[in-house]
Amino acid sequence: MATTRRPARRDTPPPRTGAAEADVLRGFLTYLRTSVAAKVDGAPEPQARTAAVPSGTNLLGLLTHLTAVESALFLGERVTDWQATFHAAAEDTVADVVARYRRTVARADEVLDGCPDLAAPVPRPRPDDPAPSVRWALTHMIEETGRHAGHADILRELIDGATGR
């Protein structure tokens, strides 16, 4: 599995945020988003898209899935097949997938910047589309990103020994 050992990166500690609930939630989400993107960024091909576990999970699939979750939750985009979101397109490079994720996160942050009330629903492009509260959406995205960041930690270490966040 692991061919070349990369040096361990120093772990970045959790963020120190303001006391306001929105600052804490957004701070932790930003921290996790940055961590998971860094874990995938620079991963070698074809290992980044190769399943390292029986479930088929791979680095590019994880980040492709997180891009879809961000798009659905904060941008109101519809996903009809969640399982399909765990697969990057054959023509996608590591750089493509990371850049797409970062662009989606930036668009989601623009939406969140306009949401001062955590109890209000996340804005939707279609008013008939029900939306969770901003608080729920942020909490869910923290959980989802944290879970998959942990998967990415293990997968990246198996690929080339890179550790740390």
Contacts in CASP RR format, 6 or more apart in sequence:
PFRMAT RR
TARGET T0000
AUTHOR 0000-0000-0000
METHOD contacts of the structure
MODEL  1
MATTRRPARRDTPPPRTGAAEADVLRGFLTYLRTSVAAKVDGAPEPQART
AAVPSGTNLLGLLTHLTAVESALFLGERVTDWQATFHAAAEDTVADVVAR
YRRTVARADEVLDGCPDLAAPVPRPRPDDPAPSVRWALTHMIEETGRHAG
HADILRELIDGATGR
1 52 0 8 1.000
1 158 0 8 1.000
1 159 0 8 1.000
2 157 0 8 1.000
2 158 0 8 1.000
2 159 0 8 1.000
2 160 0 8 1.000
2 161 0 8 1.000
3 160 0 8 1.000
4 160 0 8 1.000
4 161 0 8 1.000
5 160 0 8 1.000
5 161 0 8 1.000
6 160 0 8 1.000
6 161 0 8 1.000
6 162 0 8 1.000
8 162 0 8 1.000
8 163 0 8 1.000
8 164 0 8 1.000
9 162 0 8 1.000
9 163 0 8 1.000
9 164 0 8 1.000
9 165 0 8 1.000
10 164 0 8 1.000
11 164 0 8 1.000
11 165 0 8 1.000
12 31 0 8 1.000
12 35 0 8 1.000
12 165 0 8 1.000
14 28 0 8 1.000
14 31 0 8 1.000
15 27 0 8 1.000
15 28 0 8 1.000
15 30 0 8 1.000
15 31 0 8 1.000
17 23 0 8 1.000
17 24 0 8 1.000
17 26 0 8 1.000
17 27 0 8 1.000
17 28 0 8 1.000
18 24 0 8 1.000
21 118 0 8 1.000
21 135 0 8 1.000
22 116 0 8 1.000
22 118 0 8 1.000
22 138 0 8 1.000
25 118 0 8 1.000
25 135 0 8 1.000
25 138 0 8 1.000
25 139 0 8 1.000
25 142 0 8 1.000
26 112 0 8 1.000
26 138 0 8 1.000
28 142 0 8 1.000
29 138 0 8 1.000
29 141 0 8 1.000
29 142 0 8 1.000
29 145 0 8 1.000
32 142 0 8 1.000
32 145 0 8 1.000
32 146 0 8 1.000
32 149 0 8 1.000
33 105 0 8 1.000
33 145 0 8 1.000
35 149 0 8 1.000
35 165 0 8 1.000
36 62 0 8 1.000
36 63 0 8 1.000
36 66 0 8 1.000
36 145 0 8 1.000
36 146 0 8 1.000
36 148 0 8 1.000
36 149 0 8 1.000
36 152 0 8 1.000
37 63 0 8 1.000
37 98 0 8 1.000
37 101 0 8 1.000
37 102 0 8 1.000
37 105 0 8 1.000
38 165 0 8 1.000
39 59 0 8 1.000
39 149 0 8 1.000
39 152 0 8 1.000
39 153 0 8 1.000
39 156 0 8 1.000
39 162 0 8 1.000
39 165 0 8 1.000
40 48 0 8 1.000
40 59 0 8 1.000
40 60 0 8 1.000
40 62 0 8 1.000
40 63 0 8 1.000
40 94 0 8 1.000
40 97 0 8 1.000
40 98 0 8 1.000
40 101 0 8 1.000
40 152 0 8 1.000
40 156 0 8 1.000
41 94 0 8 1.000
41 95 0 8 1.000
41 98 0 8 1.000
42 48 0 8 1.000
42 94 0 8 1.000
42 95 0 8 1.000
42 98 0 8 1.000
43 59 0 8 1.000
43 94 0 8 1.000
43 156 0 8 1.000
43 159 0 8 1.000
43 160 0 8 1.000
43 162 0 8 1.000
44 94 0 8 1.000
44 159 0 8 1.000
44 160 0 8 1.000
45 93 0 8 1.000
45 94 0 8 1.000
47 59 0 8 1.000
47 159 0 8 1.000
47 160 0 8 1.000
48 58 0 8 1.000
48 59 0 8 1.000
48 60 0 8 1.000
48 94 0 8 1.000
48 159 0 8 1.000
49 58 0 8 1.000
49 59 0 8 1.000
49 60 0 8 1.000
49 61 0 8 1.000
49 88 0 8 1.000
50 58 0 8 1.000
51 57 0 8 1.000
51 58 0 8 1.000
52 58 0 8 1.000
52 155 0 8 1.000
52 158 0 8 1.000
52 159 0 8 1.000
53 155 0 8 1.000
56 86 0 8 1.000
57 86 0 8 1.000
57 151 0 8 1.000
57 155 0 8 1.000
58 155 0 8 1.000
59 94 0 8 1.000
59 152 0 8 1.000
59 155 0 8 1.000
59 156 0 8 1.000
59 159 0 8 1.000
60 88 0 8 1.000
60 92 0 8 1.000
60 94 0 8 1.000
60 97 0 8 1.000
61 85 0 8 1.000
61 86 0 8 1.000
61 87 0 8 1.000
61 88 0 8 1.000
61 97 0 8 1.000
62 86 0 8 1.000
62 148 0 8 1.000
62 151 0 8 1.000
62 152 0 8 1.000
62 155 0 8 1.000
63 88 0 8 1.000
63 97 0 8 1.000
63 98 0 8 1.000
63 101 0 8 1.000
63 152 0 8 1.000
64 85 0 8 1.000
64 86 0 8 1.000
64 87 0 8 1.000
64 88 0 8 1.000
64 92 0 8 1.000
64 97 0 8 1.000
64 100 0 8 1.000
65 82 0 8 1.000
65 85 0 8 1.000
65 86 0 8 1.000
65 148 0 8 1.000
66 101 0 8 1.000
66 144 0 8 1.000
66 145 0 8 1.000
66 148 0 8 1.000
67 85 0 8 1.000
67 97 0 8 1.000
67 100 0 8 1.000
67 101 0 8 1.000
67 104 0 8 1.000
68 77 0 8 1.000
68 79 0 8 1.000
68 82 0 8 1.000
68 85 0 8 1.000
69 85 0 8 1.000
69 141 0 8 1.000
69 144 0 8 1.000
70 101 0 8 1.000
70 104 0 8 1.000
70 105 0 8 1.000
70 108 0 8 1.000
70 141 0 8 1.000
71 77 0 8 1.000
71 79 0 8 1.000
71 104 0 8 1.000
71 108 0 8 1.000
72 78 0 8 1.000
72 79 0 8 1.000
73 108 0 8 1.000
73 122 0 8 1.000
73 132 0 8 1.000
73 137 0 8 1.000
73 140 0 8 1.000
73 141 0 8 1.000
74 107 0 8 1.000
74 108 0 8 1.000
74 111 0 8 1.000
74 112 0 8 1.000
74 122 0 8 1.000
74 137 0 8 1.000
74 141 0 8 1.000
75 104 0 8 1.000
75 107 0 8 1.000
75 108 0 8 1.000
75 111 0 8 1.000
75 125 0 8 1.000
76 122 0 8 1.000
76 124 0 8 1.000
76 125 0 8 1.000
76 126 0 8 1.000
76 129 0 8 1.000
76 131 0 8 1.000
79 85 0 8 1.000
88 97 0 8 1.000
92 100 0 8 1.000
111 122 0 8 1.000
111 123 0 8 1.000
112 134 0 8 1.000
112 138 0 8 1.000
114 123 0 8 1.000
115 122 0 8 1.000
115 123 0 8 1.000
115 134 0 8 1.000
117 134 0 8 1.000
118 133 0 8 1.000
118 134 0 8 1.000
118 135 0 8 1.000
118 138 0 8 1.000
119 133 0 8 1.000
119 134 0 8 1.000
119 135 0 8 1.000
120 133 0 8 1.000
120 134 0 8 1.000
121 130 0 8 1.000
121 131 0 8 1.000
121 132 0 8 1.000
121 133 0 8 1.000
121 134 0 8 1.000
122 131 0 8 1.000
122 132 0 8 1.000
122 133 0 8 1.000
122 134 0 8 1.000
122 137 0 8 1.000
123 131 0 8 1.000
124 131 0 8 1.000
131 137 0 8 1.000
132 140 0 8 1.000
149 165 0 8 1.000
153 163 0 8 1.000
153 164 0 8 1.000
153 165 0 8 1.000
156 162 0 8 1.000
156 163 0 8 1.000
157 163 0 8 1.000
END
